[in-house]
């Protein structure tokens, strides 16, 4: 996992400790970051990705990589 995903993973694992396993959180983060892999500008990717992970996990959606 890329070092920029670690803070998001730590926050997300803490936030979803009672509802989602660390593995599921990690899978969600990996899938969302993969969506941004071809972005031309990466400055805001961590913020956008963390928000997308939160939306995905709050909605109980499935994790499907692109």
Backbone torsions as a table, in degrees:
resi	resn	phi	psi	omega
1	UNK	NA	139.5	-178.6
2	UNK	-68.4	147.1	-175.9
3	UNK	-62.8	-25.7	179.0
4	UNK	-72.4	-16.8	179.2
5	UNK	-86.5	-15.4	-175.8
6	UNK	-61.5	-47.6	178.1
7	UNK	-60.8	-40.9	178.9
8	UNK	-64.8	-40.0	179.4
9	UNK	-65.8	-44.0	179.6
10	UNK	-61.0	-46.1	179.5
11	UNK	-64.2	-42.8	-177.9
12	UNK	-68.5	-40.8	177.3
13	UNK	-61.7	-39.2	177.9
14	UNK	-66.8	-45.3	-177.4
15	UNK	-63.3	-38.7	-174.6
16	UNK	-106.3	22.1	-176.8
17	UNK	-56.3	-35.6	-177.9
18	UNK	-89.2	-9.8	-174.3
19	UNK	-122.1	-27.1	-178.5
20	UNK	-134.3	143.2	178.5
21	UNK	-71.4	155.5	175.4
22	UNK	-56.7	-33.3	178.4
23	UNK	-64.4	-45.2	179.5
24	UNK	-63.4	-40.6	177.6
25	UNK	-62.5	-45.2	179.2
26	UNK	-61.6	-40.5	177.4
27	UNK	-64.2	-40.2	178.5
28	UNK	-63.8	-44.3	180.0
29	UNK	-63.5	-45.2	179.7
30	UNK	-61.7	-42.8	-179.8
31	UNK	-64.9	-42.8	-178.6
32	UNK	-69.1	-43.7	178.1
33	UNK	-62.2	-33.6	177.8
34	UNK	-62.1	-33.2	177.9
35	UNK	-63.1	-28.9	-177.2
36	UNK	-97.8	6.1	-174.0
37	UNK	-63.0	-29.0	-179.4
38	UNK	-101.4	15.2	178.5
39	UNK	-64.6	141.1	-179.6
40	UNK	-74.9	-32.9	178.8
41	UNK	-119.2	127.0	-175.6
42	UNK	-105.8	3.7	-175.5
43	UNK	-57.1	-44.1	-174.4
44	UNK	-101.8	5.8	-178.5
45	UNK	-57.0	-46.4	179.3
46	UNK	-57.5	-41.9	179.4
47	UNK	-66.5	-47.1	-179.9
48	UNK	-65.5	-39.7	-179.8
49	UNK	-66.3	-43.4	-179.5
50	UNK	-63.8	-38.3	177.7
51	UNK	-66.1	-41.2	179.3
52	UNK	-65.4	-39.0	177.0
53	UNK	-63.3	-44.8	179.4
54	UNK	-60.5	-45.9	178.6
55	UNK	-61.5	-42.7	-179.0
56	UNK	-63.8	-49.1	-177.2
57	UNK	-71.7	-35.7	177.5
58	UNK	-64.4	-35.5	-179.1
59	UNK	-81.9	-10.7	-179.2
60	UNK	74.0	20.5	-178.4
61	UNK	-69.8	162.0	178.9
62	UNK	-82.7	155.4	-179.4
63	UNK	-98.6	109.9	177.5
64	UNK	-128.8	117.6	179.9
65	UNK	-67.4	153.4	177.7
66	UNK	-89.8	NA	NA
